[in-house]
Amino acid sequence: MKEAFIERNTKETQIKMTLRTGSAVGGLKGSTGVGCFDHMLNSFCVHGSFEIELDMKGDLFVDSHHTVEDVGIVLGKLFAEIAGDKKGIARFGQSYVPMDESLALAVIDFCGRPFLVFNAEFSSPFVGSYDTQLTLEFFRALAFNMGATLHINLMYGSNDHHKTEAIFKAVARSISASLCETGGAILSAKGSL
């Protein structure tokens, strides 16, 4: 199991987060103050074998944008710290995850070149108090702060809760696969990433 901690304070959010990878029983301890987003983060942790301890305050009186985006920033930085120089990790990961009628695919390259391809549409503006357009913002912040190329494709679905949860689970499983230890050198024809 690997562990990293970050404290990040801005005028919009104050976040203390610990991330552990390779947990036998993953899960989220703490809350963002956005119930459905907490549910998605917990699912992300359980299915990626991650533990997150979170202590945060966000400017939810404005809306949940800064809270969701800043959690993505901090979580991305923690994954980058855990990956380190990327020596001896699988680097690539992919996962298809179904959630009832929905199917999501996530593919990641932990290459040091941040990029996000996000192909998903939602029919409802909110799932509970969670703004569905923030799914893109969260994963953009995550990918760019991890330093990873991340492709997310929602293959199909009709229920926005199911679509969102399938995406979170697929990304978690792909990250977990990319961080698997191979014991080898940096996986690059150039010899570095």
C-alpha positions as CSV (number, residue, x, y, z in Angstrom):
1,M,0.0,0.0,0.0
2,K,1.3,3.5,-0.9
3,E,0.2,6.7,0.8
4,A,0.3,10.4,0.1
5,F,-1.0,13.5,1.8
6,I,-1.7,17.1,0.6
7,E,-3.2,20.2,2.3
8,R,-4.4,22.8,-0.1
9,N,-6.0,26.1,0.9
10,T,-7.6,28.7,-1.3
11,K,-10.2,31.4,-0.8
12,E,-12.7,28.9,-2.3
13,T,-11.8,25.6,-0.6
14,Q,-9.7,24.2,2.2
15,I,-8.7,20.6,1.7
16,K,-6.7,18.1,3.6
17,M,-6.6,14.7,1.8
18,T,-4.8,11.4,2.3
19,L,-4.8,8.9,-0.5
20,R,-3.9,5.2,0.0
21,T,-3.6,2.9,-3.0
22,G,-3.8,-0.9,-3.0
23,S,-6.3,-1.1,-0.1
24,A,-8.0,-4.4,0.6
25,V,-11.2,-2.4,1.5
26,G,-11.3,0.9,-0.2
27,G,-13.6,3.8,0.7
28,L,-14.1,7.5,1.4
29,K,-13.8,8.8,5.0
30,G,-15.1,12.4,5.2
31,S,-17.4,14.5,3.1
32,T,-17.3,17.2,0.4
33,G,-20.7,18.4,1.5
34,V,-22.2,17.3,-1.8
35,G,-24.0,14.0,-1.1
36,C,-24.1,12.5,-4.6
37,F,-20.5,13.5,-5.3
38,D,-19.5,11.8,-2.0
39,H,-21.3,8.7,-3.2
40,M,-19.4,8.8,-6.5
41,L,-16.1,9.3,-4.7
42,N,-16.8,6.4,-2.4
43,S,-17.7,4.1,-5.4
44,F,-14.4,5.3,-7.0
45,C,-12.5,4.3,-3.9
46,V,-14.1,0.9,-3.5
47,H,-13.7,-0.1,-7.1
48,G,-10.2,1.2,-7.4
49,S,-9.0,-0.2,-4.1
50,F,-8.3,3.3,-2.8
51,E,-8.8,4.9,0.6
52,I,-9.4,8.6,0.8
53,E,-9.5,10.5,4.1
54,L,-10.9,13.9,3.4
55,D,-11.4,17.0,5.6
56,M,-12.6,19.9,3.6
57,K,-14.7,23.1,3.5
58,G,-15.9,24.5,0.2
59,D,-17.9,27.6,-0.8
60,L,-21.1,25.6,-1.3
61,F,-23.1,28.8,-0.8
62,V,-21.9,29.8,-4.3
63,D,-22.4,26.3,-5.9
64,S,-20.5,23.0,-5.9
65,H,-18.2,23.8,-8.8
66,H,-15.1,24.8,-6.8
67,T,-15.6,21.9,-4.3
68,V,-15.8,19.3,-7.1
69,E,-13.0,20.7,-9.2
70,D,-10.6,21.3,-6.3
71,V,-11.1,17.7,-5.1
72,G,-10.1,16.6,-8.6
73,I,-7.0,18.8,-8.4
74,V,-5.9,17.5,-5.0
75,L,-6.6,13.9,-5.9
76,G,-4.7,14.2,-9.1
77,K,-1.7,15.6,-7.3
78,L,-1.8,12.7,-4.8
79,F,-1.9,10.1,-7.6
80,A,1.0,11.8,-9.3
81,E,3.0,11.7,-6.0
82,I,2.3,8.0,-5.6
83,A,3.3,7.2,-9.2
84,G,6.5,9.1,-8.7
85,D,8.9,8.7,-11.6
86,K,6.7,5.9,-12.9
87,K,9.5,3.3,-12.8
88,G,8.1,-0.2,-12.5
89,I,4.4,0.6,-13.0
90,A,2.2,-0.8,-15.8
91,R,1.6,2.8,-17.0
92,F,-1.5,1.8,-19.1
93,G,-4.9,0.8,-17.7
94,Q,-8.4,0.3,-19.1
95,S,-11.7,-0.8,-17.8
96,Y,-15.3,-1.3,-19.0
97,V,-17.9,-0.9,-16.3
98,P,-21.6,-1.6,-16.6
99,M,-24.1,0.0,-14.3
100,D,-27.5,-1.4,-15.2
101,E,-28.4,0.0,-18.6
102,S,-25.2,2.1,-18.8
103,L,-21.7,1.2,-20.0
104,A,-18.6,3.3,-19.5
105,L,-15.0,2.8,-20.8
106,A,-12.0,4.5,-19.3
107,V,-8.5,4.2,-20.7
108,I,-5.4,5.8,-19.1
109,D,-1.8,6.4,-19.9
110,F,0.2,7.6,-16.9
111,C,2.7,9.2,-19.3
112,G,3.3,12.7,-17.9
113,R,1.4,14.3,-20.8
114,P,-2.0,15.5,-19.4
115,F,-4.9,15.2,-21.7
116,L,-8.6,14.4,-21.4
117,V,-11.1,13.1,-23.9
118,F,-14.5,13.0,-22.4
119,N,-17.4,11.6,-24.5
120,A,-20.5,11.6,-22.2
121,E,-23.7,13.4,-22.2
122,F,-26.3,13.8,-19.5
123,S,-30.0,14.5,-19.9
124,S,-30.6,16.0,-16.4
125,P,-28.8,19.1,-15.0
126,F,-28.6,17.6,-11.5
127,V,-28.5,14.2,-9.8
128,G,-29.6,15.1,-6.3
129,S,-27.6,18.2,-5.5
130,Y,-24.8,17.2,-7.9
131,D,-24.4,19.2,-11.0
132,T,-23.9,16.7,-13.8
133,Q,-21.7,19.1,-15.9
134,L,-19.2,18.9,-13.1
135,T,-18.3,15.3,-14.0
136,L,-16.3,16.7,-16.9
137,E,-14.7,19.4,-14.6
138,F,-13.7,16.7,-12.0
139,F,-12.0,14.4,-14.5
140,R,-10.3,17.3,-16.3
141,A,-8.8,18.4,-13.0
142,L,-7.9,14.9,-12.1
143,A,-6.2,14.0,-15.4
144,F,-4.2,17.3,-15.7
145,N,-3.0,17.1,-12.1
146,M,-2.1,13.4,-12.4
147,G,-0.2,14.1,-15.6
148,A,-2.1,11.4,-17.4
149,T,-3.8,11.0,-20.7
150,L,-7.4,9.9,-19.9
151,H,-10.0,8.8,-22.3
152,I,-13.6,8.4,-21.0
153,N,-16.3,7.1,-23.2
154,L,-19.9,6.6,-22.1
155,M,-20.9,3.9,-24.5
156,Y,-24.6,4.3,-23.7
157,G,-27.1,4.7,-20.9
158,S,-30.3,6.5,-20.0
159,N,-30.2,7.1,-16.2
160,D,-27.8,9.9,-15.3
161,H,-27.0,8.4,-11.9
162,H,-26.0,5.1,-13.5
163,K,-24.0,6.8,-16.2
164,T,-22.1,8.9,-13.8
165,E,-21.4,6.0,-11.4
166,A,-20.2,3.8,-14.3
167,I,-17.8,6.5,-15.3
168,F,-16.3,7.0,-11.8
169,K,-15.9,3.2,-11.4
170,A,-14.3,2.7,-14.8
171,V,-11.8,5.5,-14.3
172,A,-10.9,4.1,-10.8
173,R,-10.3,0.6,-12.2
174,S,-8.2,2.0,-15.0
175,I,-6.0,4.0,-12.6
176,S,-5.6,1.1,-10.4
177,A,-4.5,-1.1,-13.3
178,S,-2.0,1.6,-14.5
179,L,-0.4,1.8,-11.0
180,C,0.2,-2.0,-10.8
181,E,3.8,-2.7,-10.0
182,T,5.7,-4.5,-12.8
183,G,9.1,-4.3,-11.2
184,G,10.7,-3.3,-14.4
185,A,12.1,-0.1,-15.8
186,I,10.1,2.9,-17.0
187,L,7.8,1.6,-19.7
188,S,8.9,3.9,-22.5
189,A,11.0,3.4,-25.7
190,K,12.6,6.8,-24.8
191,G,13.7,5.5,-21.4
192,S,11.8,8.3,-19.6
193,L,8.4,9.8,-19.3
